[in-house]
Amino acid sequence: MAGAGVETQNSKRLFVRLDWCIGCRSCEAACRSRFKGEARIRYAEISETALVPMPCRHCAEPLCAAACPFEVIKKDEERGIVYQSSVHCVGCRSCILACPFGVLDKELLRRIAQKCSLCQDRDEGPRCAASCPTGALQFVTEAEIKEQQVGKRTSARLPFWRRV
């Protein structure tokens, strides 16, 4: 997850703990309340009963920004946040097609692509992580992610134990 150059162990990212997610979509509701009905977080449907949040990964080298012909999407090198100037978006969908993770919304609202900005207007971090009732969506540093020992232990609250 660490990028080339500027990103450090102290830069924060959204981290999804799949075993803790209950698919309640409270993160989506928090995002919709901030952006006047426009959710900037997407969901992947794993099965009929399982939804997984797919937040923007704020890549070290964002392909969405490289694909934007009008330079509407830019990266704040200091904080590692990839943000969008929605006012100048013309809805060409280049960023949507370029994102390798499919996290940009394919349904254009008001002819504008919707892009997560990690709620950079809040010191506490993104609203989606703050509203998650189970703690499945966390806003943590790179060092804290490494401490989670992803893939090295089993952690579940249900009888269906899964690897984390």
The 8 nearest C-alpha neighbors of each residue, nearest first, counted from 0:
[[1, 2, 141, 58, 59, 56, 12, 144],
 [0, 2, 6, 3, 7, 141, 59, 8],
 [3, 1, 59, 6, 0, 4, 5, 58],
 [2, 4, 5, 59, 6, 1, 60, 7],
 [3, 5, 6, 2, 7, 59, 1, 76],
 [4, 6, 7, 3, 76, 77, 2, 79],
 [7, 5, 2, 4, 10, 79, 1, 3],
 [8, 6, 9, 10, 5, 1, 141, 4],
 [7, 9, 141, 142, 10, 140, 6, 1],
 [10, 8, 7, 140, 11, 141, 142, 6],
 [11, 9, 140, 7, 8, 6, 141, 78],
 [10, 12, 140, 139, 9, 138, 141, 13],
 [13, 11, 138, 139, 14, 140, 10, 141],
 [12, 14, 138, 137, 139, 136, 15, 11],
 [13, 15, 137, 136, 12, 138, 16, 139],
 [16, 14, 136, 135, 17, 137, 13, 52],
 [17, 15, 135, 19, 18, 136, 14, 20],
 [16, 18, 20, 19, 15, 135, 51, 163],
 [19, 17, 16, 20, 155, 161, 163, 154],
 [18, 20, 135, 17, 16, 133, 21, 134],
 [21, 19, 135, 17, 22, 18, 16, 133],
 [22, 20, 23, 19, 50, 49, 133, 18],
 [21, 23, 50, 24, 20, 51, 49, 52],
 [22, 24, 25, 21, 20, 26, 50, 131],
 [25, 23, 27, 26, 22, 28, 52, 21],
 [26, 24, 28, 27, 23, 131, 29, 130],
 [27, 25, 127, 29, 24, 28, 130, 131],
 [26, 28, 30, 24, 25, 29, 38, 31],
 [29, 27, 25, 31, 30, 26, 32, 24],
 [30, 28, 26, 32, 27, 31, 127, 126],
 [29, 31, 27, 38, 33, 28, 32, 127],
 [32, 30, 36, 38, 37, 28, 34, 33],
 [31, 33, 29, 30, 35, 34, 36, 28],
 [34, 32, 30, 31, 35, 29, 36, 37],
 [33, 35, 31, 37, 32, 36, 30, 38],
 [36, 34, 32, 37, 33, 31, 38, 30],
 [37, 35, 31, 34, 32, 38, 33, 30],
 [36, 38, 31, 34, 35, 39, 30, 108],
 [39, 37, 31, 30, 40, 27, 36, 34],
 [40, 38, 115, 113, 114, 37, 30, 41],
 [39, 41, 54, 38, 27, 53, 115, 52],
 [42, 40, 53, 52, 102, 54, 39, 104],
 [43, 41, 52, 53, 51, 50, 44, 40],
 [42, 44, 51, 50, 45, 52, 53, 41],
 [45, 43, 50, 46, 49, 42, 51, 47],
 [44, 46, 49, 50, 43, 47, 51, 48],
 [47, 45, 49, 48, 44, 50, 43, 51],
 [48, 46, 49, 44, 45, 50, 43, 22],
 [47, 49, 46, 50, 45, 44, 22, 21],
 [50, 48, 46, 45, 47, 44, 22, 51],
 [51, 49, 44, 22, 43, 45, 42, 52],
 [50, 52, 43, 42, 53, 22, 44, 49],
 [53, 51, 42, 41, 54, 43, 50, 40],
 [52, 54, 41, 42, 102, 40, 51, 55],
 [55, 53, 40, 56, 52, 102, 41, 13],
 [54, 56, 57, 102, 115, 53, 40, 103],
 [55, 57, 58, 54, 13, 12, 102, 100],
 [58, 56, 81, 55, 80, 59, 61, 79],
 [59, 57, 61, 60, 56, 2, 81, 62],
 [58, 60, 2, 61, 3, 57, 79, 1],
 [59, 61, 58, 62, 2, 3, 65, 64],
 [62, 60, 58, 63, 64, 59, 65, 57],
 [61, 63, 65, 64, 97, 98, 66, 60],
 [62, 64, 94, 66, 97, 61, 98, 65],
 [65, 63, 72, 67, 62, 66, 61, 73],
 [64, 66, 62, 63, 67, 61, 70, 68],
 [65, 67, 63, 64, 94, 93, 62, 68],
 [66, 68, 64, 70, 69, 65, 94, 93],
 [69, 67, 70, 66, 93, 65, 71, 64],
 [68, 70, 71, 67, 88, 87, 72, 89],
 [71, 69, 67, 72, 68, 73, 64, 65],
 [70, 72, 84, 69, 83, 88, 87, 73],
 [73, 71, 83, 64, 70, 82, 84, 67],
 [74, 72, 82, 81, 64, 83, 71, 75],
 [73, 75, 81, 80, 76, 82, 79, 72],
 [74, 76, 80, 79, 77, 78, 81, 73],
 [77, 75, 79, 78, 74, 5, 80, 6],
 [76, 78, 75, 79, 5, 6, 80, 74],
 [79, 77, 80, 76, 75, 10, 6, 11],
 [78, 80, 76, 75, 77, 6, 81, 74],
 [81, 79, 75, 78, 74, 57, 82, 116],
 [80, 82, 74, 57, 73, 75, 79, 116],
 [83, 81, 116, 73, 72, 80, 74, 84],
 [82, 84, 72, 71, 85, 73, 114, 81],
 [83, 85, 71, 86, 87, 72, 88, 82],
 [86, 84, 88, 87, 83, 111, 71, 112],
 [85, 87, 84, 88, 111, 89, 71, 83],
 [86, 88, 85, 84, 71, 89, 69, 83],
 [89, 87, 85, 90, 111, 86, 71, 84],
 [90, 88, 91, 111, 87, 110, 112, 86],
 [89, 91, 111, 110, 92, 88, 112, 107],
 [90, 92, 93, 89, 88, 94, 112, 67],
 [93, 91, 95, 94, 90, 96, 112, 105],
 [92, 94, 96, 95, 91, 66, 67, 97],
 [95, 93, 63, 97, 92, 96, 66, 67],
 [96, 94, 92, 103, 93, 97, 98, 105],
 [95, 97, 93, 94, 98, 92, 101, 99],
 [96, 98, 94, 63, 95, 62, 99, 93],
 [97, 99, 63, 100, 101, 95, 96, 62],
 [100, 98, 101, 97, 62, 96, 102, 63],
 [99, 101, 98, 102, 56, 55, 103, 53],
 [102, 100, 98, 103, 99, 95, 104, 96],
 [101, 103, 100, 55, 41, 53, 104, 54],
 [104, 102, 95, 101, 114, 113, 105, 98],
 [103, 105, 106, 113, 102, 112, 41, 107],
 [106, 104, 107, 103, 95, 112, 92, 113],
 [107, 105, 104, 108, 112, 113, 110, 103],
 [106, 108, 110, 111, 112, 105, 109, 104],
 [109, 107, 110, 111, 106, 112, 37, 113],
 [108, 110, 111, 107, 112, 90, 106, 89],
 [111, 109, 90, 107, 108, 89, 112, 88],
 [112, 110, 90, 107, 109, 108, 88, 113],
 [111, 113, 107, 90, 114, 104, 110, 92],
 [114, 112, 39, 104, 103, 111, 115, 107],
 [113, 115, 39, 103, 116, 112, 83, 82],
 [116, 114, 39, 117, 55, 40, 113, 82],
 [115, 117, 82, 118, 119, 114, 81, 80],
 [118, 116, 125, 119, 115, 124, 80, 126],
 [119, 117, 125, 116, 120, 121, 124, 126],
 [118, 120, 117, 121, 116, 124, 122, 125],
 [119, 121, 118, 122, 124, 117, 125, 116],
 [122, 120, 119, 123, 124, 118, 125, 126],
 [121, 123, 124, 120, 119, 118, 125, 117],
 [124, 122, 121, 125, 129, 126, 118, 120],
 [125, 123, 122, 121, 118, 126, 138, 117],
 [124, 126, 118, 117, 127, 128, 129, 123],
 [125, 127, 129, 128, 29, 130, 30, 124],
 [126, 128, 26, 130, 125, 129, 29, 30],
 [129, 127, 136, 137, 131, 130, 126, 125],
 [130, 128, 126, 127, 131, 125, 124, 137],
 [129, 131, 127, 128, 26, 126, 132, 25],
 [130, 132, 128, 134, 133, 129, 26, 25],
 [133, 131, 134, 130, 25, 135, 129, 23],
 [134, 132, 135, 131, 19, 20, 21, 136],
 [133, 135, 136, 131, 132, 137, 19, 128],
 [136, 134, 16, 19, 20, 133, 15, 137],
 [135, 137, 15, 128, 134, 14, 131, 16],
 [138, 136, 14, 128, 13, 139, 134, 135],
 [139, 137, 13, 12, 128, 11, 14, 124],
 [138, 140, 11, 12, 137, 143, 13, 141],
 [141, 139, 11, 143, 9, 142, 10, 12],
 [140, 142, 8, 144, 143, 9, 11, 145],
 [143, 141, 145, 140, 144, 8, 146, 9],
 [144, 142, 146, 140, 145, 141, 139, 147],
 [145, 143, 141, 147, 146, 142, 140, 139],
 [144, 146, 142, 147, 143, 148, 141, 149],
 [145, 147, 143, 148, 144, 142, 149, 141],
 [146, 148, 144, 145, 149, 143, 151, 150],
 [149, 147, 146, 151, 145, 150, 152, 144],
 [148, 150, 147, 163, 151, 145, 152, 144],
 [149, 151, 163, 152, 162, 148, 153, 147],
 [152, 150, 148, 149, 163, 153, 162, 147],
 [153, 151, 150, 163, 154, 162, 148, 149],
 [154, 152, 162, 163, 161, 155, 160, 151],
 [153, 155, 163, 152, 162, 161, 160, 156],
 [156, 154, 157, 160, 18, 161, 153, 19],
 [155, 157, 158, 154, 19, 18, 160, 159],
 [156, 158, 159, 155, 160, 18, 161, 154],
 [157, 159, 160, 156, 155, 161, 154, 18],
 [160, 158, 157, 161, 155, 156, 18, 154],
 [161, 159, 155, 158, 157, 153, 162, 154],
 [162, 160, 153, 159, 163, 155, 154, 18],
 [161, 163, 153, 150, 152, 154, 160, 151],
 [162, 150, 149, 153, 154, 152, 161, 18]]
